Amino acid sequence: IFIDGTGKAVVGGEEQPLATHDLVFVPAGTMHNFINTGTTPWRVLSIYAPAEHAPGTIHATKADAEAAEAHEHA
């Protein structure tokens, strides 16, 4: 759920614009990326089931998220 800002979603190779209050469903195992296209910080609420990350996990950038994921699977 995108709380503030604008951006785009790339889910399963398909791209779509996103704005405040939009919701995106990502099926398990689907490659995805969310990109801030605005000039202000983007606030996103992510809900995973079952839990995928430890409580309190924050990735400020895509690079941080990818590095953490690589470490988890090493």
PDB file of N, CA, C and O in Angstrom:
ATOM      1  N   ILE A   1       0.866  -1.165   0.000  1.00  0.00           N
ATOM      2  CA  ILE A   1       0.000   0.000   0.000  1.00  0.00           C
ATOM      3  C   ILE A   1       0.907   1.221   0.000  1.00  0.00           C
ATOM      4  O   ILE A   1       1.784   1.335   0.857  1.00  0.00           O
ATOM      5  N   PHE A   2       0.718   2.109  -0.919  1.00  0.00           N
ATOM      6  CA  PHE A   2       1.554   3.291  -1.058  1.00  0.00           C
ATOM      7  C   PHE A   2       0.877   4.450  -0.344  1.00  0.00           C
ATOM      8  O   PHE A   2      -0.188   4.915  -0.751  1.00  0.00           O
ATOM      9  N   ILE A   3       1.514   4.907   0.731  1.00  0.00           N
ATOM     10  CA  ILE A   3       0.896   5.862   1.642  1.00  0.00           C
ATOM     11  C   ILE A   3       1.099   7.304   1.172  1.00  0.00           C
ATOM     12  O   ILE A   3       0.158   8.097   1.200  1.00  0.00           O
ATOM     13  N   ASP A   4       2.298   7.649   0.747  1.00  0.00           N
ATOM     14  CA  ASP A   4       2.615   9.001   0.269  1.00  0.00           C
ATOM     15  C   ASP A   4       3.558   8.906  -0.914  1.00  0.00           C
ATOM     16  O   ASP A   4       4.425   8.034  -0.953  1.00  0.00           O
ATOM     17  N   GLY A   5       3.393   9.795  -1.874  1.00  0.00           N
ATOM     18  CA  GLY A   5       4.328   9.904  -2.978  1.00  0.00           C
ATOM     19  C   GLY A   5       3.823   9.275  -4.259  1.00  0.00           C
ATOM     20  O   GLY A   5       2.687   8.808  -4.345  1.00  0.00           O
ATOM     21  N   THR A   6       4.697   9.275  -5.253  1.00  0.00           N
ATOM     22  CA  THR A   6       4.388   8.681  -6.551  1.00  0.00           C
ATOM     23  C   THR A   6       5.551   7.806  -6.983  1.00  0.00           C
ATOM     24  O   THR A   6       6.695   8.014  -6.578  1.00  0.00           O
ATOM     25  N   GLY A   7       5.238   6.832  -7.806  1.00  0.00           N
ATOM     26  CA  GLY A   7       6.281   5.938  -8.276  1.00  0.00           C
ATOM     27  C   GLY A   7       5.756   5.005  -9.334  1.00  0.00           C
ATOM     28  O   GLY A   7       4.721   5.249  -9.955  1.00  0.00           O
ATOM     29  N   LYS A   8       6.498   3.923  -9.526  1.00  0.00           N
ATOM     30  CA  LYS A   8       6.053   2.901 -10.467  1.00  0.00           C
ATOM     31  C   LYS A   8       6.386   1.536  -9.903  1.00  0.00           C
ATOM     32  O   LYS A   8       7.333   1.371  -9.133  1.00  0.00           O
ATOM     33  N   ALA A   9       5.586   0.561 -10.305  1.00  0.00           N
ATOM     34  CA  ALA A   9       5.791  -0.824  -9.919  1.00  0.00           C
ATOM     35  C   ALA A   9       6.196  -1.616 -11.143  1.00  0.00           C
ATOM     36  O   ALA A   9       5.650  -1.417 -12.228  1.00  0.00           O
ATOM     37  N   VAL A  10       7.146  -2.509 -10.972  1.00  0.00           N
ATOM     38  CA  VAL A  10       7.498  -3.476 -12.005  1.00  0.00           C
ATOM     39  C   VAL A  10       7.287  -4.842 -11.361  1.00  0.00           C
ATOM     40  O   VAL A  10       8.045  -5.252 -10.482  1.00  0.00           O
ATOM     41  N   VAL A  11       6.257  -5.533 -11.806  1.00  0.00           N
ATOM     42  CA  VAL A  11       5.882  -6.825 -11.230  1.00  0.00           C
ATOM     43  C   VAL A  11       5.790  -7.840 -12.355  1.00  0.00           C
ATOM     44  O   VAL A  11       4.985  -7.688 -13.274  1.00  0.00           O
ATOM     45  N   GLY A  12       6.614  -8.871 -12.282  1.00  0.00           N
ATOM     46  CA  GLY A  12       6.606  -9.894 -13.324  1.00  0.00           C
ATOM     47  C   GLY A  12       6.910  -9.337 -14.700  1.00  0.00           C
ATOM     48  O   GLY A  12       6.409  -9.843 -15.704  1.00  0.00           O
ATOM     49  N   GLY A  13       7.744  -8.276 -14.752  1.00  0.00           N
ATOM     50  CA  GLY A  13       8.134  -7.681 -16.021  1.00  0.00           C
ATOM     51  C   GLY A  13       7.165  -6.640 -16.557  1.00  0.00           C
ATOM     52  O   GLY A  13       7.435  -6.024 -17.588  1.00  0.00           O
ATOM     53  N   GLU A  14       6.043  -6.433 -15.878  1.00  0.00           N
ATOM     54  CA  GLU A  14       5.067  -5.435 -16.319  1.00  0.00           C
ATOM     55  C   GLU A  14       5.154  -4.201 -15.425  1.00  0.00           C
ATOM     56  O   GLU A  14       5.228  -4.313 -14.201  1.00  0.00           O
ATOM     57  N   GLU A  15       5.146  -3.022 -16.050  1.00  0.00           N
ATOM     58  CA  GLU A  15       5.304  -1.767 -15.334  1.00  0.00           C
ATOM     59  C   GLU A  15       3.982  -1.015 -15.273  1.00  0.00           C
ATOM     60  O   GLU A  15       3.217  -0.999 -16.238  1.00  0.00           O
ATOM     61  N   GLN A  16       3.719  -0.383 -14.110  1.00  0.00           N
ATOM     62  CA  GLN A  16       2.516   0.437 -13.972  1.00  0.00           C
ATOM     63  C   GLN A  16       2.809   1.604 -13.052  1.00  0.00           C
ATOM     64  O   GLN A  16       3.589   1.454 -12.111  1.00  0.00           O
ATOM     65  N   PRO A  17       2.200   2.786 -13.293  1.00  0.00           N
ATOM     66  CA  PRO A  17       2.396   3.929 -12.402  1.00  0.00           C
ATOM     67  C   PRO A  17       1.655   3.717 -11.083  1.00  0.00           C
ATOM     68  O   PRO A  17       0.652   3.005 -11.025  1.00  0.00           O
ATOM     69  N   LEU A  18       2.168   4.350 -10.027  1.00  0.00           N
ATOM     70  CA  LEU A  18       1.552   4.256  -8.705  1.00  0.00           C
ATOM     71  C   LEU A  18       1.431   5.638  -8.093  1.00  0.00           C
ATOM     72  O   LEU A  18       2.260   6.514  -8.341  1.00  0.00           O
ATOM     73  N   ALA A  19       0.397   5.825  -7.296  1.00  0.00           N
ATOM     74  CA  ALA A  19       0.195   7.080  -6.574  1.00  0.00           C
ATOM     75  C   ALA A  19      -0.282   6.757  -5.167  1.00  0.00           C
ATOM     76  O   ALA A  19      -0.531   5.599  -4.834  1.00  0.00           O
ATOM     77  N   THR A  20      -0.407   7.789  -4.350  1.00  0.00           N
ATOM     78  CA  THR A  20      -0.863   7.633  -2.979  1.00  0.00           C
ATOM     79  C   THR A  20      -2.145   6.809  -2.919  1.00  0.00           C
ATOM     80  O   THR A  20      -3.078   7.034  -3.690  1.00  0.00           O
ATOM     81  N   HIS A  21      -2.175   5.854  -1.995  1.00  0.00           N
ATOM     82  CA  HIS A  21      -3.297   4.950  -1.706  1.00  0.00           C
ATOM     83  C   HIS A  21      -3.453   3.801  -2.698  1.00  0.00           C
ATOM     84  O   HIS A  21      -4.406   3.030  -2.582  1.00  0.00           O
ATOM     85  N   ASP A  22      -2.558   3.660  -3.659  1.00  0.00           N
ATOM     86  CA  ASP A  22      -2.607   2.498  -4.545  1.00  0.00           C
ATOM     87  C   ASP A  22      -2.143   1.250  -3.795  1.00  0.00           C
ATOM     88  O   ASP A  22      -1.378   1.328  -2.834  1.00  0.00           O
ATOM     89  N   LEU A  23      -2.620   0.116  -4.251  1.00  0.00           N
ATOM     90  CA  LEU A  23      -2.290  -1.177  -3.670  1.00  0.00           C
ATOM     91  C   LEU A  23      -1.783  -2.082  -4.775  1.00  0.00           C
ATOM     92  O   LEU A  23      -2.349  -2.112  -5.869  1.00  0.00           O
ATOM     93  N   VAL A  24      -0.714  -2.826  -4.494  1.00  0.00           N
ATOM     94  CA  VAL A  24      -0.170  -3.777  -5.460  1.00  0.00           C
ATOM     95  C   VAL A  24      -0.051  -5.132  -4.782  1.00  0.00           C
ATOM     96  O   VAL A  24       0.480  -5.233  -3.676  1.00  0.00           O
ATOM     97  N   PHE A  25      -0.537  -6.160  -5.433  1.00  0.00           N
ATOM     98  CA  PHE A  25      -0.398  -7.534  -4.954  1.00  0.00           C
ATOM     99  C   PHE A  25       0.727  -8.187  -5.746  1.00  0.00           C
ATOM    100  O   PHE A  25       0.727  -8.157  -6.977  1.00  0.00           O
ATOM    101  N   VAL A  26       1.683  -8.776  -5.038  1.00  0.00           N
ATOM    102  CA  VAL A  26       2.804  -9.474  -5.672  1.00  0.00           C
ATOM    103  C   VAL A  26       2.717 -10.945  -5.272  1.00  0.00           C
ATOM    104  O   VAL A  26       2.953 -11.277  -4.110  1.00  0.00           O
ATOM    105  N   PRO A  27       2.384 -11.832  -6.208  1.00  0.00           N
ATOM    106  CA  PRO A  27       2.325 -13.266  -5.873  1.00  0.00           C
ATOM    107  C   PRO A  27       3.693 -13.781  -5.422  1.00  0.00           C
ATOM    108  O   PRO A  27       4.725 -13.311  -5.901  1.00  0.00           O
ATOM    109  N   ALA A  28       3.698 -14.731  -4.516  1.00  0.00           N
ATOM    110  CA  ALA A  28       4.936 -15.318  -4.002  1.00  0.00           C
ATOM    111  C   ALA A  28       5.838 -15.754  -5.154  1.00  0.00           C
ATOM    112  O   ALA A  28       5.384 -16.376  -6.114  1.00  0.00           O
ATOM    113  N   GLY A  29       7.117 -15.418  -5.041  1.00  0.00           N
ATOM    114  CA  GLY A  29       8.106 -15.836  -6.031  1.00  0.00           C
ATOM    115  C   GLY A  29       8.187 -14.960  -7.266  1.00  0.00           C
ATOM    116  O   GLY A  29       8.997 -15.232  -8.152  1.00  0.00           O
ATOM    117  N   THR A  30       7.370 -13.916  -7.354  1.00  0.00           N
ATOM    118  CA  THR A  30       7.368 -13.037  -8.529  1.00  0.00           C
ATOM    119  C   THR A  30       8.417 -11.950  -8.367  1.00  0.00           C
ATOM    120  O   THR A  30       8.454 -11.270  -7.341  1.00  0.00           O
ATOM    121  N   MET A  31       9.272 -11.781  -9.374  1.00  0.00           N
ATOM    122  CA  MET A  31      10.253 -10.701  -9.348  1.00  0.00           C
ATOM    123  C   MET A  31       9.491  -9.374  -9.364  1.00  0.00           C
ATOM    124  O   MET A  31       8.534  -9.199 -10.118  1.00  0.00           O
ATOM    125  N   HIS A  32       9.940  -8.436  -8.508  1.00  0.00           N
ATOM    126  CA  HIS A  32       9.256  -7.153  -8.430  1.00  0.00           C
ATOM    127  C   HIS A  32      10.202  -6.056  -7.969  1.00  0.00           C
ATOM    128  O   HIS A  32      11.231  -6.319  -7.347  1.00  0.00           O
ATOM    129  N   ASN A  33       9.831  -4.818  -8.286  1.00  0.00           N
ATOM    130  CA  ASN A  33      10.588  -3.653  -7.869  1.00  0.00           C
ATOM    131  C   ASN A  33       9.619  -2.474  -7.821  1.00  0.00           C
ATOM    132  O   ASN A  33       8.724  -2.362  -8.660  1.00  0.00           O
ATOM    133  N   PHE A  34       9.803  -1.600  -6.835  1.00  0.00           N
ATOM    134  CA  PHE A  34       9.006  -0.386  -6.705  1.00  0.00           C
ATOM    135  C   PHE A  34       9.966   0.789  -6.738  1.00  0.00           C
ATOM    136  O   PHE A  34      10.938   0.819  -5.983  1.00  0.00           O
ATOM    137  N   ILE A  35       9.704   1.757  -7.608  1.00  0.00           N
ATOM    138  CA  ILE A  35      10.640   2.841  -7.868  1.00  0.00           C
ATOM    139  C   ILE A  35       9.971   4.183  -7.589  1.00  0.00           C
ATOM    140  O   ILE A  35       8.905   4.477  -8.129  1.00  0.00           O
ATOM    141  N   ASN A  36      10.603   4.994  -6.742  1.00  0.00           N
ATOM    142  CA  ASN A  36      10.109   6.339  -6.455  1.00  0.00           C
ATOM    143  C   ASN A  36      10.404   7.226  -7.653  1.00  0.00           C
ATOM    144  O   ASN A  36      11.567   7.408  -8.014  1.00  0.00           O
ATOM    145  N   THR A  37       9.370   7.782  -8.274  1.00  0.00           N
ATOM    146  CA  THR A  37       9.560   8.663  -9.425  1.00  0.00           C
ATOM    147  C   THR A  37       9.311  10.123  -9.054  1.00  0.00           C
ATOM    148  O   THR A  37       9.411  11.003  -9.909  1.00  0.00           O
ATOM    149  N   GLY A  38       8.992  10.388  -7.800  1.00  0.00           N
ATOM    150  CA  GLY A  38       8.723  11.746  -7.357  1.00  0.00           C
ATOM    151  C   GLY A  38       9.946  12.409  -6.757  1.00  0.00           C
ATOM    152  O   GLY A  38      11.052  11.870  -6.796  1.00  0.00           O
ATOM    153  N   THR A  39       9.722  13.591  -6.202  1.00  0.00           N
ATOM    154  CA  THR A  39      10.815  14.362  -5.607  1.00  0.00           C
ATOM    155  C   THR A  39      10.777  14.327  -4.082  1.00  0.00           C
ATOM    156  O   THR A  39      11.631  14.930  -3.432  1.00  0.00           O
ATOM    157  N   THR A  40       9.810  13.638  -3.510  1.00  0.00           N
ATOM    158  CA  THR A  40       9.693  13.531  -2.057  1.00  0.00           C
ATOM    159  C   THR A  40       9.847  12.068  -1.645  1.00  0.00           C
ATOM    160  O   THR A  40       9.695  11.171  -2.474  1.00  0.00           O
ATOM    161  N   PRO A  41      10.148  11.824  -0.372  1.00  0.00           N
ATOM    162  CA  PRO A  41      10.232  10.430   0.088  1.00  0.00           C
ATOM    163  C   PRO A  41       8.916   9.691  -0.156  1.00  0.00           C
ATOM    164  O   PRO A  41       7.832  10.273  -0.108  1.00  0.00           O
ATOM    165  N   TRP A  42       9.047   8.412  -0.414  1.00  0.00           N
ATOM    166  CA  TRP A  42       7.901   7.557  -0.712  1.00  0.00           C
ATOM    167  C   TRP A  42       7.670   6.672   0.485  1.00  0.00           C
ATOM    168  O   TRP A  42       8.590   5.984   0.928  1.00  0.00           O
ATOM    169  N   ARG A  43       6.465   6.670   1.021  1.00  0.00           N
ATOM    170  CA  ARG A  43       6.155   5.811   2.163  1.00  0.00           C
ATOM    171  C   ARG A  43       5.312   4.647   1.677  1.00  0.00           C
ATOM    172  O   ARG A  43       4.298   4.821   1.002  1.00  0.00           O
ATOM    173  N   VAL A  44       5.768   3.438   2.046  1.00  0.00           N
ATOM    174  CA  VAL A  44       5.137   2.206   1.586  1.00  0.00           C
ATOM    175  C   VAL A  44       4.880   1.308   2.793  1.00  0.00           C
ATOM    176  O   VAL A  44       5.733   1.177   3.671  1.00  0.00           O
ATOM    177  N   LEU A  45       3.718   0.700   2.828  1.00  0.00           N
ATOM    178  CA  LEU A  45       3.383  -0.297   3.845  1.00  0.00           C
ATOM    179  C   LEU A  45       3.380  -1.650   3.146  1.00  0.00           C
ATOM    180  O   LEU A  45       2.578  -1.886   2.243  1.00  0.00           O
ATOM    181  N   SER A  46       4.291  -2.550   3.571  1.00  0.00           N
ATOM    182  CA  SER A  46       4.386  -3.882   2.967  1.00  0.00           C
ATOM    183  C   SER A  46       3.833  -4.917   3.935  1.00  0.00           C
ATOM    184  O   SER A  46       4.156  -4.912   5.122  1.00  0.00           O
ATOM    185  N   ILE A  47       2.998  -5.800   3.411  1.00  0.00           N
ATOM    186  CA  ILE A  47       2.428  -6.870   4.208  1.00  0.00           C
ATOM    187  C   ILE A  47       2.822  -8.189   3.560  1.00  0.00           C
ATOM    188  O   ILE A  47       2.486  -8.448   2.405  1.00  0.00           O
ATOM    189  N   TYR A  48       3.537  -9.024   4.312  1.00  0.00           N
ATOM    190  CA  TYR A  48       3.981 -10.324   3.825  1.00  0.00           C
ATOM    191  C   TYR A  48       3.273 -11.415   4.613  1.00  0.00           C
ATOM    192  O   TYR A  48       3.028 -11.265   5.810  1.00  0.00           O
ATOM    193  N   ALA A  49       2.951 -12.495   3.952  1.00  0.00           N
ATOM    194  CA  ALA A  49       2.387 -13.653   4.643  1.00  0.00           C
ATOM    195  C   ALA A  49       2.883 -14.908   3.939  1.00  0.00           C
ATOM    196  O   ALA A  49       2.587 -15.081   2.757  1.00  0.00           O
ATOM    197  N   PRO A  50       3.603 -15.772   4.586  1.00  0.00           N
ATOM    198  CA  PRO A  50       4.119 -15.615   5.946  1.00  0.00           C
ATOM    199  C   PRO A  50       5.217 -14.559   5.978  1.00  0.00           C
ATOM    200  O   PRO A  50       5.683 -14.105   4.934  1.00  0.00           O
ATOM    201  N   ALA A  51       5.628 -14.171   7.192  1.00  0.00           N
ATOM    202  CA  ALA A  51       6.638 -13.117   7.363  1.00  0.00           C
ATOM    203  C   ALA A  51       7.911 -13.465   6.596  1.00  0.00           C
ATOM    204  O   ALA A  51       8.360 -14.611   6.615  1.00  0.00           O
ATOM    205  N   GLU A  52       8.487 -12.480   5.929  1.00  0.00           N
ATOM    206  CA  GLU A  52       9.689 -12.679   5.121  1.00  0.00           C
ATOM    207  C   GLU A  52      10.907 -12.017   5.758  1.00  0.00           C
ATOM    208  O   GLU A  52      12.023 -12.518   5.617  1.00  0.00           O
ATOM    209  N   HIS A  53      10.709 -10.899   6.457  1.00  0.00           N
ATOM    210  CA  HIS A  53      11.814 -10.158   7.057  1.00  0.00           C
ATOM    211  C   HIS A  53      11.657 -10.129   8.576  1.00  0.00           C
ATOM    212  O   HIS A  53      10.553 -10.264   9.103  1.00  0.00           O
ATOM    213  N   ALA A  54      12.770  -9.952   9.259  1.00  0.00           N
ATOM    214  CA  ALA A  54      12.732  -9.821  10.719  1.00  0.00           C
ATOM    215  C   ALA A  54      11.988  -8.548  11.106  1.00  0.00           C
ATOM    216  O   ALA A  54      12.025  -7.567  10.364  1.00  0.00           O
ATOM    217  N   PRO A  55      11.315  -8.546  12.248  1.00  0.00           N
ATOM    218  CA  PRO A  55      10.608  -7.338  12.694  1.00  0.00           C
ATOM    219  C   PRO A  55      11.540  -6.127  12.721  1.00  0.00           C
ATOM    220  O   PRO A  55      12.686  -6.231  13.158  1.00  0.00           O
ATOM    221  N   GLY A  56      11.046  -4.983  12.253  1.00  0.00           N
ATOM    222  CA  GLY A  56      11.810  -3.744  12.266  1.00  0.00           C
ATOM    223  C   GLY A  56      12.745  -3.566  11.086  1.00  0.00           C
ATOM    224  O   GLY A  56      13.469  -2.572  11.028  1.00  0.00           O
ATOM    225  N   THR A  57      12.754  -4.505  10.138  1.00  0.00           N
ATOM    226  CA  THR A  57      13.643  -4.404   8.987  1.00  0.00           C
ATOM    227  C   THR A  57      13.280  -3.196   8.137  1.00  0.00           C
ATOM    228  O   THR A  57      12.118  -3.008   7.777  1.00  0.00           O
ATOM    229  N   ILE A  58      14.282  -2.371   7.816  1.00  0.00           N
ATOM    230  CA  ILE A  58      14.096  -1.219   6.932  1.00  0.00           C
ATOM    231  C   ILE A  58      15.223  -1.237   5.913  1.00  0.00           C
ATOM    232  O   ILE A  58      16.392  -1.349   6.283  1.00  0.00           O
ATOM    233  N   HIS A  59      14.884  -1.128   4.634  1.00  0.00           N
ATOM    234  CA  HIS A  59      15.869  -1.007   3.569  1.00  0.00           C
ATOM    235  C   HIS A  59      15.663   0.364   2.935  1.00  0.00           C
ATOM    236  O   HIS A  59      14.653   0.596   2.269  1.00  0.00           O
ATOM    237  N   ALA A  60      16.611   1.269   3.138  1.00  0.00           N
ATOM    238  CA  ALA A  60      16.489   2.634   2.617  1.00  0.00           C
ATOM    239  C   ALA A  60      16.624   2.678   1.101  1.00  0.00           C
ATOM    240  O   ALA A  60      16.091   3.581   0.457  1.00  0.00           O
ATOM    241  N   THR A  61      17.333   1.711   0.529  1.00  0.00           N
ATOM    242  CA  THR A  61      17.537   1.692  -0.920  1.00  0.00           C
ATOM    243  C   THR A  61      17.376   0.273  -1.445  1.00  0.00           C
ATOM    244  O   THR A  61      17.410  -0.696  -0.687  1.00  0.00           O
ATOM    245  N   LYS A  62      17.201   0.172  -2.750  1.00  0.00           N
ATOM    246  CA  LYS A  62      17.123  -1.143  -3.384  1.00  0.00           C
ATOM    247  C   LYS A  62      18.434  -1.900  -3.180  1.00  0.00           C
ATOM    248  O   LYS A  62      18.428  -3.111  -2.962  1.00  0.00           O
ATOM    249  N   ALA A  63      19.562  -1.180  -3.250  1.00  0.00           N
ATOM    250  CA  ALA A  63      20.862  -1.823  -3.061  1.00  0.00           C
ATOM    251  C   ALA A  63      20.969  -2.441  -1.667  1.00  0.00           C
ATOM    252  O   ALA A  63      21.497  -3.542  -1.511  1.00  0.00           O
ATOM    253  N   ASP A  64      20.462  -1.724  -0.647  1.00  0.00           N
ATOM    254  CA  ASP A  64      20.467  -2.275   0.706  1.00  0.00           C
ATOM    255  C   ASP A  64      19.642  -3.551   0.784  1.00  0.00           C
ATOM    256  O   ASP A  64      20.062  -4.530   1.401  1.00  0.00           O
ATOM    257  N   ALA A  65      18.460  -3.541   0.155  1.00  0.00           N
ATOM    258  CA  ALA A  65      17.581  -4.711   0.175  1.00  0.00           C
ATOM    259  C   ALA A  65      18.230  -5.898  -0.529  1.00  0.00           C
ATOM    260  O   ALA A  65      18.173  -7.026  -0.040  1.00  0.00           O
ATOM    261  N   GLU A  66      18.852  -5.633  -1.687  1.00  0.00           N
ATOM    262  CA  GLU A  66      19.498  -6.718  -2.425  1.00  0.00           C
ATOM    263  C   GLU A  66      20.686  -7.285  -1.646  1.00  0.00           C
ATOM    264  O   GLU A  66      20.904  -8.496  -1.642  1.00  0.00           O
ATOM    265  N   ALA A  67      21.452  -6.413  -0.988  1.00  0.00           N
ATOM    266  CA  ALA A  67      22.596  -6.893  -0.205  1.00  0.00           C
ATOM    267  C   ALA A  67      22.119  -7.746   0.963  1.00  0.00           C
ATOM    268  O   ALA A  67      22.717  -8.780   1.262  1.00  0.00           O
ATOM    269  N   ALA A  68      21.051  -7.322   1.622  1.00  0.00           N
ATOM    270  CA  ALA A  68      20.510  -8.099   2.739  1.00  0.00           C
ATOM    271  C   ALA A  68      19.985  -9.447   2.256  1.00  0.00           C
ATOM    272  O   ALA A  68      20.198 -10.466   2.913  1.00  0.00           O
ATOM    273  N   GLU A  69      19.306  -9.460   1.124  1.00  0.00           N
ATOM    274  CA  GLU A  69      18.774 -10.719   0.595  1.00  0.00           C
ATOM    275  C   GLU A  69      19.894 -11.657   0.197  1.00  0.00           C
ATOM    276  O   GLU A  69      19.808 -12.858   0.455  1.00  0.00           O
ATOM    277  N   ALA A  70      20.945 -11.141  -0.426  1.00  0.00           N
ATOM    278  CA  ALA A  70      22.088 -11.968  -0.815  1.00  0.00           C
ATOM    279  C   ALA A  70      22.726 -12.589   0.421  1.00  0.00           C
ATOM    280  O   ALA A  70      23.128 -13.753   0.400  1.00  0.00           O
ATOM    281  N   HIS A  71      22.818 -11.815   1.493  1.00  0.00           N
ATOM    282  CA  HIS A  71      23.415 -12.314   2.737  1.00  0.00           C
ATOM    283  C   HIS A  71      22.537 -13.398   3.356  1.00  0.00           C
ATOM    284  O   HIS A  71      23.057 -14.381   3.886  1.00  0.00           O
ATOM    285  N   GLU A  72      21.198 -13.233   3.298  1.00  0.00           N
ATOM    286  CA  GLU A  72      20.285 -14.208   3.869  1.00  0.00           C
ATOM    287  C   GLU A  72      20.346 -15.542   3.152  1.00  0.00           C
ATOM    288  O   GLU A  72      20.122 -16.584   3.768  1.00  0.00           O
ATOM    289  N   HIS A  73      20.648 -15.532   1.856  1.00  0.00           N
ATOM    290  CA  HIS A  73      20.648 -16.752   1.049  1.00  0.00           C
ATOM    291  C   HIS A  73      22.050 -17.326   0.862  1.00  0.00           C
ATOM    292  O   HIS A  73      22.224 -18.306   0.137  1.00  0.00           O
ATOM    293  N   ALA A  74      23.037 -16.735   1.501  1.00  0.00           N
ATOM    294  CA  ALA A  74      24.431 -17.217   1.345  1.00  0.00           C
ATOM    295  C   ALA A  74      24.685 -18.423   2.213  1.00  0.00           C
ATOM    296  O   ALA A  74      25.792 -18.961   2.213  1.00  0.00           O
TER     297      ALA A  74
END
